[in-house]
């Protein structure tokens, strides 16, 4: 099924035409980027691709499943070549079945890369996450953009993102002449729902004893701006995007006004793993590493190209706290009003369901020794 409308914008005073396509254009970052591109004096035509028609006027809409090879025909258009495709049709929903999520994300990226090459597109911009660097105690602070990707597939969606990164590496060899640029945002905020944003919905901030958390945020508006930079060929390669600098855990606690609950590593990781295995929480234990160890990035390539974030870490954290106000999450599981009333006492004391009992048991065992 396809719906389209003529582009109402004409060519720019004899300048070369520039046509940009965006997948996942109906919502989230895709909608923000589509709106920016439609308004840009450097863009003549915007092709918007999604499973439903979005609200941005002035774009040429096509409604289809991004895994459909027919996307190549949409990119060929009326003989006016597409200069770049920005692929943002990703499913990173915590509640999605992991097998279905991986099938959608990986097949979607494969289809877009193949279709772009077949349609003669010069550049594909993919969006993954700075999580692909991995959260490790020996990480440099900040990480250089060409740092080794040391993440594992143990956190939500990270396995999919690593596979997309591998596809990005292989695509230029399989399709000579195709440039693939990868944009890796830090903790994304602005209408998002992830294990990391839910961290701030807990009554207490879980801190694993001996860990060194560092927080670096990225507002969706800054991500859309960076993606526009990449689509307009102002920068290329592997690009990390986020606010300048980072916040230490103590600064986050002071700014948020949320007190910490500190737990031994074995207790926190063991409880998280057990709860996920029992289906009581959508977040695997691997998500916890990203609240324990640093994975902040420099963003030097975008900076060298002249791009700057408009948001600071402090401002994005304040925005996040406004968004999650009134929500209650324990162990990554969002509670309804009835749940919050029932579990409020436990939630106010611990950041993981079941951890209080484990801690008491451990203390009793030590006293008996």
C-alpha positions in Angstrom: 0.0 0.0 0.0 1.4 3.4 -0.9 0.3 7.0 -0.6 2.2 9.9 -2.0 1.8 13.6 -2.7 3.7 15.9 -5.1 6.6 17.8 -3.6 5.6 21.4 -3.3 9.1 22.7 -3.2 11.0 23.7 -6.3 14.8 23.5 -7.0 17.1 25.9 -5.4 18.0 28.7 -7.8 19.8 26.5 -10.2 21.7 24.6 -7.5 22.0 20.8 -7.7 18.9 19.0 -6.4 19.3 17.1 -3.2 16.8 14.3 -2.3 16.8 12.6 1.1 14.8 9.6 2.1 13.9 8.7 5.7 12.7 5.4 7.0 10.7 5.3 10.2 9.5 8.8 9.3 6.1 8.8 11.0 7.2 9.0 14.6 10.0 9.8 17.1 13.4 10.9 15.7 12.3 10.0 12.2 9.4 12.5 12.4 11.8 15.2 13.8 14.3 14.6 11.1 11.7 14.6 8.3 10.4 17.9 9.6 13.9 19.4 9.7 14.7 18.2 6.1 11.4 19.5 4.7 12.3 23.0 6.2 16.0 22.9 5.1 17.1 25.2 2.2 19.6 22.5 1.3 17.0 19.9 0.5 14.6 19.9 -2.4 12.7 16.7 -1.8 12.1 14.4 1.1 10.8 10.9 0.7 9.2 9.6 3.9 8.9 5.8 4.4 7.0 4.1 7.2 4.2 1.6 7.9 1.8 4.5 8.4 1.6 8.0 7.1 3.0 10.6 9.3 1.9 14.2 9.9 4.8 16.1 8.3 3.5 18.0 5.3 5.7 18.7 2.3 7.2 15.2 2.3 6.5 12.5 -0.3 5.0 9.7 1.7 5.1 6.0 1.0 3.4 3.5 3.3 5.1 0.1 3.3 7.0 -2.5 5.5 10.6 -1.4 5.5 11.6 -5.1 4.9 9.8 -5.1 1.6 12.3 -5.1 -1.3 9.8 -2.8 -3.1 11.5 0.0 -1.2 14.1 0.1 -4.1 11.4 1.3 -6.4 10.4 4.0 -4.0 14.0 5.2 -3.9 14.3 5.2 -7.7 11.3 7.5 -7.7 10.6 9.3 -11.0 14.2 9.1 -12.2 15.3 11.8 -9.8 17.9 10.0 -7.8 17.9 9.9 -4.0 21.2 11.2 -2.6 20.9 9.7 0.9 18.8 7.4 2.9 18.5 7.8 6.7 17.4 4.5 8.2 15.5 5.0 11.5 12.9 2.2 11.3 14.1 0.3 14.4 12.2 -1.5 17.1 13.9 -1.3 20.5 10.7 -1.6 22.6 11.4 -3.3 25.9 8.2 -5.3 25.6 8.7 -6.7 22.1 9.5 -10.4 21.7 13.3 -10.5 21.3 13.2 -12.9 18.4 10.7 -10.8 16.5 12.6 -7.6 17.3 15.9 -9.0 15.9 14.2 -10.3 12.8 12.7 -6.9 12.1 15.8 -4.8 12.9 18.3 -6.9 11.1 16.2 -7.7 8.0 15.2 -4.0 7.8 18.8 -2.8 7.7 19.7 -5.5 5.2 16.8 -4.5 2.9 17.5 -0.8 3.1 21.2 -1.2 2.3 20.6 -3.6 -0.6 17.7 -1.4 -2.0 19.8 1.8 -1.7 22.7 0.2 -3.6 20.3 -1.1 -6.3 18.7 2.4 -6.6 22.0 4.1 -7.0 21.9 6.0 -3.7 25.3 7.4 -2.7 24.9 7.4 1.1 23.0 5.4 3.8 23.0 6.8 7.3 22.3 4.1 10.0 21.5 4.9 13.7 22.6 2.5 16.4 23.8 3.6 19.9 26.9 4.4 21.8 26.0 1.2 23.8 27.8 -0.7 21.1 31.1 0.4 22.7 30.2 -1.6 25.7 30.1 -0.5 29.4 33.3 -1.7 30.9 35.3 -0.7 34.0 38.5 -0.1 31.9 36.9 2.1 29.3 38.6 5.4 28.5 36.7 8.4 29.6 35.7 9.6 27.1 35.9 7.0 24.4 37.3 7.9 21.0 34.9 7.2 18.1 37.2 4.7 16.6 37.4 2.7 19.9 36.8 -1.0 19.6 33.2 -2.1 19.9 33.3 -4.4 23.0 29.7 -4.7 23.8 28.1 -8.1 24.0 24.5 -9.1 23.1 23.5 -9.3 26.8 21.6 -6.0 27.0 18.3 -5.1 25.4 18.6 -4.7 21.7 22.4 -4.4 21.7 22.8 -7.6 19.8 20.7 -6.2 17.0 22.7 -3.0 16.9 26.0 -4.9 16.8 24.7 -6.9 13.8 23.6 -3.6 12.1 27.2 -2.3 12.7 28.6 -5.4 11.0 26.2 -4.9 8.0 27.5 -1.3 7.8 31.1 -2.5 7.6 30.3 -5.0 4.9 28.0 -3.0 2.7 30.7 -0.7 1.0 32.6 -3.9 0.0 29.5 -5.6 -1.3 28.3 -2.4 -3.0 31.3 -0.3 -4.2 30.4 3.4 -4.3 28.0 3.2 -1.4 29.0 5.3 1.6 27.6 4.1 4.9 27.7 6.5 7.9 26.8 5.2 11.4 25.5 7.6 14.1 25.7 6.4 17.7 23.7 8.4 20.3 24.3 8.2 24.0 21.4 7.8 26.5 18.5 9.1 24.3 15.9 11.3 25.9 12.8 12.9 24.5 9.7 10.7 24.2 11.8 7.6 24.6 11.3 4.5 26.8 14.4 2.4 27.4 15.9 0.5 30.3 18.1 3.5 30.9 15.3 6.1 31.0 13.3 3.7 33.3 16.3 3.8 35.7 15.1 7.3 36.7 11.5 6.0 37.3 12.7 4.0 40.3 12.1 5.3 43.9 15.9 4.9 44.5 18.8 4.9 42.1 20.4 1.5 42.2 24.2 1.9 42.6 26.3 -1.3 42.5 29.1 -1.1 45.1 32.5 -0.4 43.6 31.1 0.7 40.3 31.9 4.1 38.5 28.8 5.2 36.6 29.1 8.2 34.3 26.1 9.7 32.6 26.0 11.3 29.1 22.7 12.1 27.6 21.5 12.9 24.1 18.3 14.8 23.4 16.3 13.6 20.4 16.5 17.1 18.9 20.3 17.0 18.9 20.2 13.5 17.4 17.9 14.7 14.6 20.3 17.6 14.0 23.3 15.3 13.8 21.5 12.9 11.4 20.8 15.9 9.2 24.5 16.8 9.2 25.3 13.2 8.1 22.5 13.1 5.4 23.8 16.3 3.9 27.3 14.8 3.6 28.9 17.3 6.0 30.5 14.5 8.0 30.9 10.8 7.6 32.3 7.6 9.2 31.4 6.4 12.7 29.9 9.3 14.6 29.1 9.5 18.3 26.5 12.1 19.4 25.6 13.4 22.8 25.9 16.3 25.1 29.3 17.8 25.8 31.0 16.1 28.8 29.2 13.9 31.3 27.8 13.7 34.9 29.2 11.6 37.7 26.7 9.5 39.7 26.9 11.9 42.7 26.0 14.9 40.4 23.0 12.9 39.0 21.7 12.2 42.5 22.1 15.8 43.5 20.4 17.2 40.4 17.6 14.6 40.5 17.0 14.6 44.3 16.7 10.8 44.1 18.7 9.0 46.8 20.7 5.9 46.0 20.4 2.3 47.1 23.8 0.6 47.1 24.0 -3.1 46.7 26.9 -5.6 46.3 27.5 -6.6 42.7 26.7 -10.3 43.1 23.4 -9.5 44.7 22.3 -6.9 42.1 23.4 -8.9 39.1 22.1 -12.2 40.5 18.7 -10.7 41.3 18.4 -9.0 37.9 19.3 -12.2 36.1 16.9 -14.3 38.1 14.0 -11.9 37.7 14.5 -11.7 34.0 14.7 -15.4 33.7 11.4 -15.7 35.6 9.8 -13.2 33.2 9.2 -10.6 36.0 11.2 -7.9 34.3 11.8 -7.0 30.7 15.4 -5.9 31.3 18.1 -8.6 31.1 21.0 -8.4 33.6 23.2 -7.0 30.9 21.3 -3.7 31.0 22.7 -3.1 34.5 26.3 -2.8 33.2 25.3 0.5 31.5 24.5 1.9 34.9 27.7 0.6 36.5 30.6 1.4 34.1 31.5 4.4 31.9 30.6 4.5 28.2 30.7 8.2 27.5 32.1 9.4 24.1 34.0 12.4 22.8 31.8 13.2 19.7 34.9 14.8 18.1 34.1 14.0 14.5 30.8 16.0 14.6 32.5 18.8 16.5 35.3 19.0 13.9 32.6 19.3 11.2 31.1 22.3 13.0 28.2 20.6 14.7 27.4 21.4 18.3 24.7 20.0 20.7 22.1 22.6 21.8 21.3 20.7 25.0 23.5 20.1 28.1 23.5 17.0 30.2 21.9 19.0 33.1 19.1 20.2 30.8 18.4 16.8 29.3 18.3 15.2 32.8 15.8 17.8 33.9 13.7 17.1 30.8 13.9 13.3 31.5 12.7 13.8 35.1 9.7 15.8 33.9 8.8 13.0 31.4 9.0 10.3 34.0 7.3 12.2 36.8 4.5 10.1 38.3 5.7 6.9 36.8 7.0 4.1 39.0 9.3 1.3 37.8 10.9 -1.5 39.8 13.4 -3.8 38.3 12.7 -2.3 34.8 9.0 -3.2 35.1 6.6 -0.2 35.0 4.0 -0.4 37.7 0.3 0.6 37.3 -1.4 2.6 39.9 -2.6 -0.5 41.8 0.9 -2.1 41.6 2.5 1.1 42.8 0.2 1.2 45.9 0.8 -2.5 46.6 4.6 -2.5 46.1 5.2 1.1 47.1 6.8 0.2 50.5 9.2 -2.2 48.9 9.9 0.1 46.0 10.8 2.9 48.3 13.5 0.8 49.9 15.0 -1.2 47.0 15.6 -0.8 43.3 15.1 -4.4 42.4 12.1 -6.6 43.3 13.3 -9.4 45.5 16.6 -7.8 46.4 15.5 -6.8 50.0 14.9 -10.5 50.8 18.2 -11.5 49.3 20.1 -8.8 51.3 18.3 -9.8 54.6 19.2 -13.5 53.9 22.8 -12.6 53.3 23.0 -10.6 56.5 21.5 -13.4 58.6 24.0 -15.9 57.1 26.9 -13.6 58.0 25.7 -13.2 61.6 25.5 -17.0 62.0 29.1 -17.4 60.9 
